[in-house]
Amino acid sequence: MPNYQYKCRDCETVFDVNHSIHDEAEDLGLVCKNCESENIFRYLGNYDTATIVFRGMGWAGTESALDKIGMPKATRNSPEAQQKLKDL
């Protein structure tokens, strides 16, 4: 079974619970392990530190950069194109 994190709204304690993805917190009868509050929610982490990096050919930023330097579409997977992307 997968491991999920829950956070208490009262004391902000984060704790792990193993259960099926189909189970809801209300159905499990979960309580905070610190203050025994039932006011908890599934915690998805700190969004301030999340970063997504798209690498490789085919992403809009990559294609746009190669268009700006005049790289022909037929040669975009070449080692020369990859080097130019690193230099940008």
C-alpha positions as CSV (number, residue, x, y, z in Angstrom):
1,M,0.0,0.0,0.0
2,P,1.2,3.5,-0.7
3,N,2.4,5.9,2.0
4,Y,0.6,9.3,2.3
5,Q,1.4,12.3,4.4
6,Y,-1.2,14.1,6.5
7,K,-1.0,17.4,8.3
8,C,-2.9,18.5,11.4
9,R,-4.5,22.0,10.9
10,D,-4.4,22.6,14.7
11,C,-0.8,21.8,15.6
12,E,0.7,21.5,12.1
13,T,2.2,18.0,12.8
14,V,3.0,16.0,9.7
15,F,2.7,12.2,9.9
16,D,2.6,9.3,7.5
17,V,-0.2,6.8,6.9
18,N,-0.2,3.7,4.7
19,H,-3.6,3.1,3.0
20,S,-5.2,2.5,-0.4
21,I,-5.4,5.5,-2.8
22,H,-9.2,4.9,-2.8
23,D,-9.6,5.5,0.9
24,E,-10.5,8.9,2.2
25,A,-9.1,10.4,5.5
26,E,-12.7,10.7,6.9
27,D,-13.4,7.1,6.2
28,L,-10.1,6.0,7.9
29,G,-10.9,7.8,11.2
30,L,-7.5,9.4,11.3
31,V,-6.4,11.6,14.2
32,C,-3.3,13.7,14.8
33,K,-0.6,11.7,16.6
34,N,0.5,14.8,18.5
35,C,-2.7,16.6,19.7
36,E,-5.4,13.9,18.8
37,S,-7.3,16.4,16.7
38,E,-9.5,15.1,13.8
39,N,-8.9,18.3,11.9
40,I,-6.4,16.8,9.4
41,F,-5.9,16.8,5.6
42,R,-3.7,15.0,3.0
43,Y,-0.5,17.0,2.9
44,L,1.1,17.3,-0.6
45,G,4.3,19.1,0.6
46,N,5.7,22.5,0.4
47,Y,4.9,24.1,-2.9
48,D,7.5,26.9,-2.4
49,T,10.3,24.5,-3.0
50,A,8.9,22.5,-5.9
51,T,10.7,22.9,-9.2
52,I,9.9,21.4,-12.6
53,V,12.7,21.2,-15.2
54,F,11.9,20.2,-18.8
55,R,15.0,18.8,-20.5
56,G,15.5,17.6,-24.1
57,M,14.1,18.4,-27.4
58,G,10.5,19.1,-28.1
59,W,9.7,21.5,-25.3
60,A,8.5,25.0,-26.2
61,G,11.4,26.8,-24.5
62,T,13.9,24.6,-26.3
63,E,12.3,25.0,-29.7
64,S,11.9,28.7,-29.3
65,A,15.6,29.1,-28.3
66,L,16.7,27.1,-31.4
67,D,14.4,29.2,-33.6
68,K,16.0,32.4,-32.3
69,I,19.5,31.3,-33.2
70,G,18.4,30.1,-36.6
71,M,19.0,26.3,-36.1
72,P,17.3,24.4,-38.9
73,K,14.7,21.9,-37.7
74,A,16.4,19.0,-39.5
75,T,19.6,19.4,-37.4
76,R,18.1,20.0,-33.9
77,N,19.0,16.6,-32.5
78,S,22.6,16.9,-33.6
79,P,25.5,17.3,-31.1
80,E,26.0,20.8,-32.4
81,A,22.4,21.8,-31.5
82,Q,22.8,20.2,-28.0
83,Q,26.0,22.2,-27.4
84,K,24.3,25.5,-28.5
85,L,21.5,24.8,-26.1
86,K,24.0,24.4,-23.2
87,D,25.6,27.7,-24.2
88,L,22.3,29.6,-24.1
